[in-house]
């Protein structure tokens, strides 16, 4: 997680959801919903030992202690802003053990009933190593909970990053704080479309759009990598969010290998639906995967405070048009295709030195399911 720790240290912040960002009851309801969709209830946590890597500001630990009555929870983080927030928000709880340690070097002989890593796994330099460490620390018949980025799901955010680069260059904004304020105002409506209970736009912009290492990162550890590990470790998928699979295997014939293979095949078929949380396709569209890889490769040429190359912009525009056209053939005038058409028109305006708009008509509604959540039962 080195590039991200450096970034958070530089901005002296941990721009994740804070206990003070929303009402406590709303936070508790969100946490209940999150775990319930993964097949876990508040009572399952009662009197259990928990280990969490990268706990952010401690909002999850607060819920587990206050509402779920966990026996104790160990929180491992090496970001100074996180450690400060954890000590502030959890100071009243004697069963919250805060460890200022690099998770890569963390060692323990203890086995935990629940191990958790949320919104951090995809950011580590070697996510497979961290995942295997958590599995090792998970007790037999225990549960591992993790979230991770999906290549399809983060496409909408990368489109916003490209849009941001054009806006900032055209408006000649280079100062970090001014850039942050400007982009926050641009994307408030986008975040509001998601939910009134999501984190503030200012934090989302800081954590995503302005974190260039994240925007350009190749998502090299996703659902398929995890399930392949499970077949070797004898673990079963307990719950997935969003749920994209069905299981008709009769329980007397089910093996963990068959169960996990069934999930893999359905992921490959349905991951196209992670492009947008409101848009559904019934087809497996291989061409989109191919062009997404090309898009991510071309995105590496763009950077804040670096003049945009018209040639590179035209090349990435062509890829965007191909993705939109492919999806439009499957489902005419779907939201994703219309959004990609809109960003293509914005690129045209930029290339012709026309003032590009600060409010989009359709694209602000385009949001992929960028984060997948998974709970695993260790046999």
N, C-alpha and C positions, 0 to 999 in steps of 0.2 A: 504493500500500500504506500510505498515511498513517495510517488509523485503527488498523491492526494494529501498525505501528512504534510509535505512541504507546502502545498497550496494552502491548507487550513492554518498552518503556522504563519504563513506570510500574511493572510488576511485577518489573523487573530480571531477566528470565529469557527463555530461548528453550526452551519446553517441548516440543521435538520429541525424537525418539529420540536417545539419547546412546550413544556407543561403550561406556560403562560400564554401560548398562542391561541388556544381554544378553551372553552369551558371544560372543567374537569370531567363532568358527566359525559360530555361528547367524546372526550378522549377515551374514557373507559368503555363507551359503547363501540368506538372504532376498534379498540383492542379486543373486545369480546368478539366482534364480527370477524376480525382477522383470524383469531385462533379457532373459532367455531367452524369457519370454512375449511380449516385444516384438520377437522375432526378432533379438536381439543376443547374441553370445557374448563371453566374456572375451577371446578372441583378436582379435575385431573391434576392441577398444580398444587393442591393443598398439601402442606407438610413435605414438599419435595425440595430436593437440592437442584439448583439451577446454575449454569455457567453461560455467560453472554460475552461474546467478542464484539468489540466496536459498538458499545451501548449508546453512543451519542450523548444526548442530554439527560438520559435516564427516564424518559417517559414510559418506556416498556417496563423497566424495573419497578417504577412507582406503581403501575397497575398490578404487577405480579405480587408485590408485597401487600398493597392495600386491599385489593379486591380478591385475589386468589389465595392469599395467606400462605405463600411459599415458606418453607422452613428457613432457607437462606439463599442468597444469590451472589455469585462472584462476578464482578464486572471488570473486564480487562480492556484497557484502552491506553494509547500512548500519545494522544493528541492533547496538549495542555488545555485547550479550550473545553474539550470534553471532560477531562478530569475535574476541572474547575466547576463545570455545570453539574456533574454527578455529585460532587461533594456538597454543592448548594441545595440541590433538589432532594437528596436522599439523606441529609444530615440527621433527620429524626428517626431513621430506621437503623437499629443495631444489627439487623440481619443482612444489611447490604455491605459487601466487602469490595471496596474499590481498589484495584491494582493498577498502578501506573507502570505498565509493562508493554513491550512490543509483543503482539500475539504470536509473531513468528518464533520468538524465543521462549514463550510461555510453556512451563512444564508443571505437571501435577500427577500424583499417583491416585488422586481421587476420581471416582466415577460418578457421573451426574445423571439424575433422572431425566433432566432436560438440558440440552445444549442449544444455544441460539446464536445466529449471526444474521442480522437484518441490515439491508442497504449498505453492505460493506464488502461482501464476498467478491463481487465483480471488480472491485477496486484494488485488490491485492495483486502484487507482482506475480505470485504463484497461488491462485485461488484453490487449485487442486490440493496443495499442501495444507492449506488452512482447513479445507473441508475434511480431509483425512484426519487431521488433528482432532477436530470436533467429534468425528466418529469414534476415534480412539478413546476420547474422554466420556463418551456416552455409555451409560451402564447397559448391561444386557436387559432387554425388555424396556429400554428407555427410548426417548424420542429426540430426534434432532430436527430443529426448525431452522430453515434458511430462506433467504430471498436472494435473487440474482437477476441480472439484466438479460433481456432477450434481444437478439439481433433485429428481429422484425419490430419489436415493440419500441425500440429507441429511435427508429427512423424519423418519427414525427418531431422529436427533440432536435435531431441533427439538421432537419430542414429549418427549424427555428434558429439554429446556430448560424446557418448560411444566410438566412434573412437578416440576422443581427449584424453580421459582418458588413453587409451592404448598407444597412441603415447607419452604422457607426462611421463608415468611410464617407458616405455622402454628407453626413452632418458634422464631419471632422471632429469627432469626440474621441480623445485619446486618454484623458485622465481617468484613472480607475474608478474613483468615486462618482464622477459625472457619468461615466459609462454605466455604472450600476444603477444609478437613479433613472437614467434615460430608459434602459431596458426594462426596469421594473414597471415604469409607467406604460410602456408598450405592451407588456404581457400580462397586465393585471386582468384584463378581460378573458384571456386564454385560461388562466388559473381559475377564475370564477366560474367558467363553463364546466370545469371538472366537478367542483364542489365548494360550498362555502366553508367546509371544515378541512380543506386541504391547507398546507402550510402557506404562509404569506408569499406573495409573488417575489418580494425582495430576497427571501431566502432561497426560493427555487432558482432564481436568476443567478445568485451567487454560487450555489452548489452545482448548477448544471451548465448554463450557457457561458458563464465566465470561467469555468474550470475547463480549460482547453484540453488538458490531458485526458479528461473524461470524455469530452465531446469527440475526440479523435481516436479514442481507444477501440481497438478491435475486440469484440466480445468473443473471447476465446475460451470461455467456460460457461456452458449453458446447460439446459435440461438434459440433453443427450449425453454429455460428459458425465453428469451426475449419475444417471441411471446405469450407465456402463460400469461405474464404480460399484454400484449396489449389487450387481450380479456377482461380483467377486467377494463382497463383504457380507453377504446374506442379510440384506435389509429389504424391507418392503415399503413401497410408497403408501403412506397412510392417508394423506390428503394433498390436494393441489388447488391453488387458486391463481388464476381462474381455472375452473374445472373444464377440461377439454376432452375427457375420455369417458367411455362407458365400459362395463365389465359384465359379460354374459357367461363367463367361465363358471361352471358348476363347482361349488365349494369342495366336493369330494375329489375333483380332478385338478384343482388348482395347486400349482407350485409357485414359489417366489420367482423363479426364472420366467415361467409363462406369463405371470402377472406383470412383471416389469417389461417384458418384450411387447406385450399388448399395449402398454402405455407408450412405449417408444414409437410404435407404428402409427398410433393415433396422434402423437405429437407432430410427426412429419406431415401428416395429412391436414392437421388443423392449425399449425402455427401461422399460416397466412392470416388468420383471424386476430392475431396480436397486433396487426398494423394499426387498427383503430378500435377503440372499445365499443363503438356503436355499429360497426359495419361487419357484415358476415358474408363469407363466400363458401360455396359448397364444393369447390374444386381445389385440388392441390396444384399450385401454379409455380412450376420450377423456374420459369423465366424471371419471376420476381426475385427469387433468391440470387440468381446469377447477376442481375443488375444492381441489387443491393450491395453485393460485394464490390462491384465496380464503383458504385457511389461512395462507399466508405474509403476506397483506395484513393479516389480523386479528392476527397475532402481533406486529405493530408496536406494538400498544397495551399490551403487557406489558413490564415492566421490573423488574430487581432494585431493592429498596428503594422500590418504589412499590406501594401497596395495590392488590390485584387487584380489578378491577371485576367483580362478579357477572354483570352484563349482558353484558360482553364475553366472559367465560368461558363463558357459556351459548351465545353465538353461535359461538365456536370449537368448542365441544363438538358442536354440531349438524353442523358441517362434518366433524369427525372421524367422527361416526356415519355420515354419508353415504358417506365414503370406504370405511369398513369394510363397510357394507351392499353397496355396489357390488362390492367384491372378493369378498364372501361369496357373492353370486349366481353369480359365475363359478366359484369353487372353495370349496364349503362348508367352514367351520371351518378355513380356512387360518391360518397363524401370524400374519399381519399383521392380519387381521380380529379375531382373538381378542385380540391386543395392543391394538388400538384400542378394543375393547369394555372391556378392563381399564382403560385410561386414562380412558375415559368414566365408568366406575364410580368411579374415584378422584376425578374432578371432582365427581360427585354427592356424595360424602362431604365434600369440601371445602366445597361450597355449603351443605350442611346442618350445617356446623361439627363434623363427626365427624373423629376422628383418622385421618389417611390413613396407609396402610401404608408402611413403609420398604423392604420387599422385595416385588417383583412376582413373580407366578407364571409369567407367559408373556412379558411385555414385555422382560424382561432378555435374552431370546434374539432380540429383534427388532433386526436391524442391516441397514441399507441398504448398498449398494455406493456409498458416498458419493464415492469418488475414482476417476476414470477415468484410465487411463494410455495414452499414445499415442506411437508412434515414426513419424517421417515421413522419407521419402527425398526429398531435394531434387535435382531433375533438372538 
